[in-house]
Amino acid sequence: MKRLLAILLACVLAMSLAACGKKGDVEGDTKEPVNEQTNAGDSEDYPVLRINQTAFYGGPPDNHEIVEEALNKILREKAHAEVEVVYIQASDLQTQLNLLLTGGDDALDILTSFWYTSIGELVSNGQVMAIDDVLESSGPGIQKLYEPYPEILDCARVDGKLYGIPSYTAWTCGNMYLCMEDTAKAANVEFPERIDTVDELTDILLKLKEANPDKYFIAGSTSPYWIPKSIDYLGDTNYCGVIIDPENSTKIENFYESDYFLNFCENVKKWKENDLICPDPMSNTQVTLGNLTNKITYGITGYDYNLTNTIYEANKENTYDGPIVGTEIGARLLTTSNVTTYLWHITSFCDEPEAAMRVLDVLYTDPEAANIFMNGVEGVTYVVDENGQMDWPEGIHNHQEAGWFAGYNYSHPNGFLCPTWSKQREDAYELMKQDNANGVPSKALGFTCDISPVADQYAACANVIAQYYLPIINGVVDIDETLPEFQKALRDAGIEDIVAEKQAQLDRWLAGK
């Protein structure tokens, strides 16, 4: 696509770029041009790579031209390339990305797959390319960045080939529960730092309900409110073959017949019987946190990369119209699933994979470029306060008003390269790095299944899960009657074939380590 360059815009940017990144004291700073061969002048023509960005409201953000030109000024020098950002509406992400990953002039070149699908499905569908060779030739900064963490980079491998780069961010994750502090005080509940099981959570919820009988504490909805982070689901969000005890075992099981799921269903029955689940959950389209914001419920389940910082940030911003409290649930695991939540790929439709890798190399290692891509342009979309933290410019209160999707650093290539936001603890990144170091590694860390040998069975099982799973966990059906039907339908669809294939691939992977 043709580039649109504005001379006036370039003049504005020349004054604003200098302070966008703090070099020398942030992890991943290469301090040198990422590729020596890419120090070309602005008079040349450059390959233009289409890269997606999730849009949380209609249309491109107001300042997208300023931000894109600021980023491209650096990329022309250091990557000998430019980007065209393609804004994908969060409300229609699946449909839009399906269209952009089928080839043609409008196809994406660089993809972030967050919220889209798993790496195994991307590979099976032929939507992303293996990048081992281009990483070797055009990604020296990424190679250096991940040199101490080969097991993390390996999480993006399928059948031995590398199909993506994990975001350099928090890699461990655990389940958590948050609720409004006043409801906890009314029930005399003091949340511990961590509880071990869902059973313990239910005990707490019953106390909250008894003291707050007109309130709800489980946010049933049209999206799953519980992602089981204390197991290893191997990057498969349909859970068609999981490791229930990944710290000690490599046995892959049918999740829907496991003790874990059966026990979870018993808790759902208690939540339903005690009126803990919000009314009409199958019509509730709120995302998890939105239920707390809008007081559909006064507590929510979820998962988090660092609960201490999450609570601090929410309370400082008064996100939920009052302080919140909470607890972690179960172990904080280091799994392929957690590492691959945020992945960056080169698509199979990219005609310039070396240029695409050079762009990614800059975004992973250059503080100035990384911060522009994440947070925009200083003085336009953010300012830096006296503590060196970022904040909104005067009169601006959120990223929509700022005209760029600032503040979502975790999902970008290297969120650690930019300053923290004033709403965060100053040591937020250090907390995440400590969690990375202390996370419990799964015995299958780095393994990703290639589902193509059982693609038909997987598609059939996915359809069954779409029919049964949400009604069961939302408690809108008789679980004792419906669960056996669900389990039989999965067996008829071929889930045992999927479990066996995953086990065989995992066993070969373990033998080859």
Buried (B, 14 or more C-beta within 10 A) or exposed (E): EEEEEEEEBEEBBEEBBEBBBBEEEBEBBBEEBBBEEBEBEEEEEBBBBBBBBBBBEEEBBBBBBBBBBBBBBBBBBBBBBBBBBBBBBEEEBEEBBEEBBEEEEEBBBBBBBBBBBBBBBBBBBBBBBBBEEBBEEBBBBBEBBBEEBEBBBBBBBBBEEBBBBBBBBBBBBBBBBBBBBBBBEBBEBEBEEBBEEBEBBBEBBBBBBEBBEEBBBBBBBEEBBBBBBBBBBBBBBBBBBBBBBBBEBBBBBBBBBBEBBEEBBEBBBBBBEBBBBBEEBEEBEBBBBBBBBEEBBBBBBBBBBBBBBBBBBBBBEEBBEBBBBBBBBBBBBBBBBBBBBBBBBBBBBBEBBBBBBBBBBBBBBBBBBBBBBBBBBBBBBBBBEEEEBBBBBEEBEEBBEBBBBBBBBBBBBBBBBBBBBBBBBEEBBEBBBEBBEEBBBBBBBBBBBBBBBBBEBBEBBBEBBEEBBBBBBBBBBEBEEBBEEBBEBBBEBBBBBBBBBBBEBBEEBEEEE
